[in-house]
């Protein structure tokens, strides 16, 4: 239930040639408060509800609880979410012993591409491909819950 991840901007679209899969993700927030976010997500043909706690000081670690829910329930709950639904395509890209999840945003966050990598510990070594840019792990502006209320195109 503990999530350890790091986030990076992406310099170019070379990752597309290395991706092994992709899915459209639509998600909204029942609560976007950074102390505890409650997210509804539709990924492909599956629905999920996720609760995330506040990040630690490094921005890498926080509590995350997620359950799959029926697609029709996810669609109904999405209608109850705060304004600012996130729409993106997520690409899974293997690099070394890890997978990067690279999100290409559309709609109000068009132009933003973020890569995330989940780790077993905060100090775990991982390979950084050439297409990886600046690390933004601690920058809350790149949290999806922030982007839902403060879209990238308005920055």
N, C-alpha and C positions, 0 to 999 in steps of 0.2 A: 504493500500500500504506500510505500515511500517511492516517489518519483525523483530521480536524479537526472537532470538533462541540461544540456548547454545549447544555446541558440546562436546562429550566425547569419549575417546577410550573405547573399549569393552574388558573386561577381559576374557570372555569365550563365548561359544555358547548356553548357557542356554536360551537366548532370543528366540531361534528357537522354543522351546516348547511352548512359550507364544504368538507367532506371530499369528495374525488373517488374514493377507493377505501378499502377496508379488508380486512384479513386476520387470521385468528386465528394467533397464534404460540405454540408450546409449545417451551420450550427448557430444557436442563439443562446442567450443567457437569461435564466430566470432570476439570477442574482449575479451582478458583475462586481460586487464589492471585493477588493483584493484580499480581505481577511478570509473570505470563503466564497468562492464562485460556484454556481450551480449551472451546469451547461447541459443543453439538449443537442444531440448531434445525430445527423443522418449521414452515414458513410456507406456509399453504394446503396445497397438495399437493406441495410441494417440500422436500427435505432439504438441510441445509448443515452444514459443519463450519467453525468460525472460531477462529482463534488471535489473541489481542490481547496486545500488550505493555503495559508500565507506562506510565501517563500522565505527561506532563511536569508541571512545577511549577504551571502554570495549570490543569491538568486538561483542556485542550482537545485535545491532540494525542497520538496514540500510533500505533504500528504495528498494522495490522490485515491479516490474511490470511484469505480466505474462498474456499471451493470448494463448488459444488453437488455433492451426493452423491445416490444413489438413495434414494427415500423409504423403502423397506424397510430399508436400511442405517441410515438416520437413526433409525428406530423401534427397531432393535436396539441401537444405541449409546445411545439415550436411557435404555434399561433399565440401562445400566452407569453412568449419571451419579450424582453425589453426590445426597444427599437435598435436596429443595427445588426442584422443577421450577417454572419461571415459566410462567404462563398469562396471555395478554393479547390484546386486540384492538388492532391498529395501524391508525390512520387516516392517510392521506396528505392533507395540507392545503396547497394552494398559497397562498403569501402573497408578493406582489411577485415578485421573480425567484427565489425559493427555494421549497422544499417543507419543511414541518414534518412530522415523523413523531410522531404523538401516540399514546402507549400508555396504554390503559385496562386496568389490571390487575384480575385476579379471583383467586379462591382466597385464599391466605394474604396476598396483597398488595392485597386488595380495598380500594377507596377511594382508591388512588393513581393519579394521572394525571400523566404526564410528557411534555413536548414536547421533541424534539431537532431540531436543525438542523445539517446538514453544510455546512461552508464550505470555500472554496479557500485561505484564509489566516486566521490568528488575528485579524487586525485588519479583516477584511472587514465592511462595513456590511450590515445586514439589517433588514428591517421587523419591528417587534414588534407583533403584533395585540393588541387589548384583552383577549383571554382569556388572554394569557400572564402568568404570575405571577413569583414570585421565581426568580432564577437559582440553580441548584444544581450547576453544572458541576464545581466543585472538591469537592463534598461526596460522598465515596465511598459514603455510605449509599444513594445513589440509583443506584448501579451495579447492573445486574441480577445480577452475580455476588455482590454483597453481599446483595441482597434474597433470593436463593435460600437463603441460610443464616440471615438475620436478617429475617424477613418484616415488612412494614409494619404489619400488624395487631398485632404484638407490641411495637411501639415505645412 
